[in-house]
Amino acid sequence: MTLSQKEYVDLLLDTGMAPSQIEAQIVGLERKNKEFCRKLHLYGNSGVLPTLKQIQTRADSCNRKSDSSAGSRTTIARMQELVEEAISVPDSDEEPFVLHYHFTSVNNFCIVISSRKLLAKLGLTNRRAMDGTYKLLKSGFPVLIIGVDDADGHFHPVVIALSATEQG
């Protein structure tokens, strides 16, 4: 599948559609308006629409459930809603909030979270460390931890980030 096909399929998966429903929608679009499919770049490099097998593989590779219940999984749209609710800095020093975020597609997003108390630890030292893990979430998105280490070698986490890629 081409990048355009993947993005279109991802968009439909994020709405809760099952792979078979996505295939039916794409085939229906082609029957109604082939020119529209061309503009969406749904034909790919070989001039062929994505098959049900390709759509199912895409859903599986993104660790998405292939049922149609949107409430049973976290979608990019739902993540964006949650982020927008948590963007304001709270009164409490310990309550987390979103420092930064951007969403351009399911393959390009980043959410950075911290608290006032954790951010205050940045003044402990000039030595910063960052590490990421991929196996923390079923989605496979990297979770990045950024922190400082003190003179005794103790690590103090300051920021946690969820990103579609390591580059964020």
Rosetta blueprint (number, residue, H / E / L):
1 M L
2 T L
3 L H
4 S H
5 Q H
6 K H
7 E H
8 Y H
9 V H
10 D H
11 L H
12 L H
13 L H
14 D H
15 T L
16 G L
17 M L
18 A L
19 P H
20 S H
21 Q H
22 I H
23 E H
24 A H
25 Q H
26 I H
27 V H
28 G H
29 L H
30 E H
31 R H
32 K H
33 N L
34 K H
35 E H
36 F H
37 C H
38 R H
39 K H
40 L L
41 H L
42 L L
43 Y L
44 G L
45 N L
46 S L
47 G L
48 V L
49 L L
50 P L
51 T L
52 L H
53 K H
54 Q H
55 I H
56 Q H
57 T H
58 R H
59 A H
60 D H
61 S H
62 C L
63 N L
64 R L
65 K L
66 S L
67 D L
68 S L
69 S L
70 A H
71 G H
72 S H
73 R L
74 T L
75 T L
76 I H
77 A H
78 R H
79 M H
80 Q H
81 E H
82 L H
83 V H
84 E H
85 E H
86 A L
87 I L
88 S L
89 V L
90 P L
91 D L
92 S L
93 D L
94 E L
95 E L
96 P L
97 F E
98 V E
99 L E
100 H E
101 Y E
102 H E
103 F E
104 T E
105 S E
106 V L
107 N L
108 N E
109 F E
110 C E
111 I E
112 V E
113 I E
114 S E
115 S L
116 R H
117 K H
118 L H
119 L H
120 A H
121 K H
122 L H
123 G H
124 L H
125 T L
126 N L
127 R L
128 R E
129 A E
130 M E
131 D E
132 G E
133 T E
134 Y L
135 K L
136 L L
137 L L
138 K L
139 S L
140 G L
141 F L
142 P L
143 V E
144 L E
145 I E
146 I E
147 G E
148 V E
149 D E
150 D L
151 A L
152 D L
153 G L
154 H L
155 F E
156 H E
157 P E
158 V E
159 V E
160 I E
161 A E
162 L E
163 S E
164 A L
165 T L
166 E L
167 Q L
168 G L
